[in-house]
Amino acid sequence: MALSTYTELKSSIANFLNRSDLTTEIQDDFIKLTEADFNAKLRIRQMEQNDDVTINAELVTVPTGFIGVRSFHILSASTKYHLEYITPGNMFEIKGGSTSGMPRTYTIESDNGTESFRFAPQPDTSYTGKLQYYKAFTALSDSNTSNYILASHPSVYLYGALYHASNFIGGIDPNQTQQWLGMYSASLERCENNDKQDSYGSAPVVQRTDVSTDLSFYRRK
């Protein structure tokens, strides 16, 4: 069973389901739901990105594919100035009385689906922000036929799509649904564990508590 391209993945999903009439659902629903899952749950090195952000206004749009900040600071005259995250509510409380100057704090706001950084104080000139963040994996498509997850952990895509398909298609044995869910969860866990091993080698690994690959909230009672 080859699973190295978008076309091969769609074919394998259809074969597992023994359905040739779900072409649209496979690519537009089951695969996309799986991508939304692992982009929300995984935080691995392959998602890390470093960008310069021009901070020249109170609101600056986040980079394409942005998921979350790892670190954020301003570099001015070879000196790093840490930007502290505050909640949107706290930003609302302080921004009315905020003077202009070098930003010291930021938050993330969304307006009609567009996410932006909001800074305080408002920048009095243009500053260079150094942003390290997590970026979503590029979705599979006819023009983007593979990515890191499909190339290195194809079972994440396969069993994730099968699990989501089983909730869409009637008549599938609940035990089969739970088996696919278990294999999906194990594939996500293996992906994260492999990343930890590559990052730390034989050094002791501290279990993360902020991100989990536990999919127990999906389980049917």
C-alpha positions in Angstrom: 0.0 0.0 0.0 1.7 3.2 -1.2 0.9 6.3 0.7 3.3 9.0 -0.5 1.1 11.3 -2.5 -2.3 13.0 -2.2 -3.7 10.7 -5.0 -2.5 7.5 -3.3 -3.9 8.7 0.0 -7.4 9.3 -1.5 -7.3 5.9 -3.2 -6.3 4.1 0.0 -9.1 5.8 2.0 -11.6 4.8 -0.7 -10.3 1.2 -0.7 -10.5 0.9 3.1 -14.0 2.1 3.1 -14.9 0.0 0.0 -16.5 3.1 -1.5 -15.9 4.6 -4.9 -18.6 7.2 -4.6 -17.1 9.5 -1.9 -14.4 11.3 -3.9 -15.6 14.8 -2.9 -16.2 13.9 0.7 -12.8 12.2 1.0 -10.8 15.3 -0.2 -13.1 18.1 1.1 -14.2 16.6 4.4 -12.3 13.6 5.8 -8.8 14.7 4.9 -9.4 18.4 5.8 -10.9 17.4 9.2 -7.8 15.3 9.8 -5.5 18.3 8.9 -7.5 20.5 11.2 -7.0 18.0 14.0 -3.3 17.5 13.7 -2.6 21.2 13.2 -4.5 21.9 16.4 -2.9 19.1 18.4 0.7 18.8 17.3 3.5 21.2 18.2 6.6 19.7 16.6 9.9 21.1 15.2 8.6 20.8 11.6 5.9 23.4 12.5 8.4 26.0 13.8 9.0 29.1 11.8 11.1 32.2 12.3 10.0 35.5 10.6 10.8 39.1 10.9 7.6 41.2 11.6 7.5 44.9 10.7 5.9 46.6 13.7 4.8 50.0 12.4 1.2 50.2 13.5 -1.0 49.2 16.4 -2.4 46.3 14.4 -0.3 43.9 12.3 -1.7 40.9 10.5 -0.2 37.5 11.7 1.8 35.5 9.2 0.0 33.0 6.8 -0.5 29.7 8.5 0.1 31.1 12.0 -1.0 28.9 14.9 0.7 30.2 18.0 3.7 32.1 19.3 6.8 30.4 20.7 8.7 33.6 21.3 8.4 37.3 20.3 10.8 40.1 20.8 11.9 43.4 19.3 15.5 43.8 18.1 16.7 47.4 18.4 20.3 48.5 18.2 21.4 44.9 18.7 19.4 44.6 21.9 16.5 42.2 22.4 13.3 43.5 24.1 10.9 40.8 25.1 7.3 41.3 24.1 4.9 40.2 26.8 1.6 38.6 25.8 -1.5 39.9 27.5 -5.1 38.9 27.0 -7.4 40.8 24.6 -9.4 41.9 27.7 -6.4 43.4 29.4 -5.3 45.0 26.2 -8.7 46.7 25.9 -8.3 48.1 29.4 -4.9 49.7 28.8 -4.9 50.7 25.1 -7.1 53.8 25.7 -4.4 55.4 27.9 -1.5 54.0 26.0 1.1 56.4 24.8 3.3 55.8 21.7 6.7 54.3 22.0 8.4 51.0 21.7 5.8 48.2 22.1 6.2 46.2 25.3 3.1 44.0 25.2 0.9 42.3 22.5 -2.2 40.3 22.2 -3.9 38.5 19.3 -7.3 39.5 18.0 -9.6 38.3 15.3 -11.8 40.4 13.1 -14.0 38.7 10.6 -11.6 35.7 10.5 -8.5 37.8 10.1 -6.1 37.5 13.0 -3.8 40.3 14.0 -1.3 41.3 16.6 -2.2 44.3 18.6 0.7 46.2 20.3 0.9 48.5 23.3 2.2 51.2 23.4 1.5 52.0 19.8 4.8 52.1 17.9 6.2 55.6 17.5 8.4 54.4 14.6 9.0 51.1 12.7 10.4 48.3 14.7 11.7 44.9 13.7 10.0 42.1 15.6 11.6 38.7 15.8 8.8 36.1 15.8 9.2 32.4 16.4 5.9 30.6 15.9 4.1 27.4 15.0 2.9 27.3 11.4 0.2 24.9 10.1 1.3 22.3 7.7 0.3 23.2 4.1 -2.9 21.3 3.2 -2.8 18.6 0.6 -4.2 19.4 -2.8 -3.7 18.5 -6.5 -0.9 21.1 -6.6 0.6 20.3 -3.1 0.7 16.5 -3.3 2.7 15.8 -0.1 3.9 17.4 3.2 5.9 16.3 6.2 3.0 14.4 7.8 2.1 12.4 4.8 5.8 11.7 4.0 6.8 10.7 7.5 3.6 9.7 9.3 1.1 8.6 6.6 -0.9 6.7 9.1 -2.0 10.0 10.7 -3.7 10.9 7.5 -5.1 7.5 6.8 -6.6 6.6 10.1 -7.7 10.1 10.8 -9.6 10.2 7.6 -11.1 6.8 8.2 -12.3 7.8 11.6 -13.9 10.9 10.4 -15.5 9.0 7.5 -16.9 6.4 9.9 -18.9 9.2 11.6 -20.3 10.3 8.2 -21.1 6.9 6.7 -23.9 4.9 8.2 -23.7 1.2 8.9 -20.0 1.0 10.0 -19.5 -1.3 13.0 -18.8 0.9 16.1 -15.9 -1.4 17.0 -14.3 -0.6 13.7 -14.8 3.1 14.4 -13.1 2.8 17.8 -10.3 0.8 16.2 -9.6 3.5 13.7 -9.8 6.1 16.4 -7.2 4.2 18.5 -4.9 3.8 15.5 -5.3 7.5 14.7 -4.5 8.5 18.3 -1.5 6.2 18.4 -0.2 7.6 15.1 -0.4 11.2 16.5 1.4 10.1 19.7 4.1 8.4 17.7 4.6 11.5 15.6 5.1 13.6 18.7 7.3 11.1 20.5 9.6 10.7 17.4 10.0 14.5 17.4 11.0 14.4 21.1 13.5 11.7 20.5 15.0 13.6 17.6 15.1 16.8 19.7 16.6 15.5 22.9 18.2 12.1 22.0 18.8 10.1 25.2 18.3 13.1 27.5 15.4 12.9 29.9 12.2 14.1 28.4 9.7 16.2 30.3 6.1 15.4 29.3 4.3 18.4 27.8 1.1 19.4 29.5 0.0 22.3 27.2 -0.6 20.1 24.1 -2.1 16.6 24.0 -2.7 14.1 21.3 -5.4 12.5 23.5 -8.5 12.1 21.4 -10.7 10.7 24.2 -13.2 13.5 23.7 -14.1 11.8 20.4 -14.9 8.5 22.0 -18.5 7.4 22.0 -20.1 6.4 25.3 
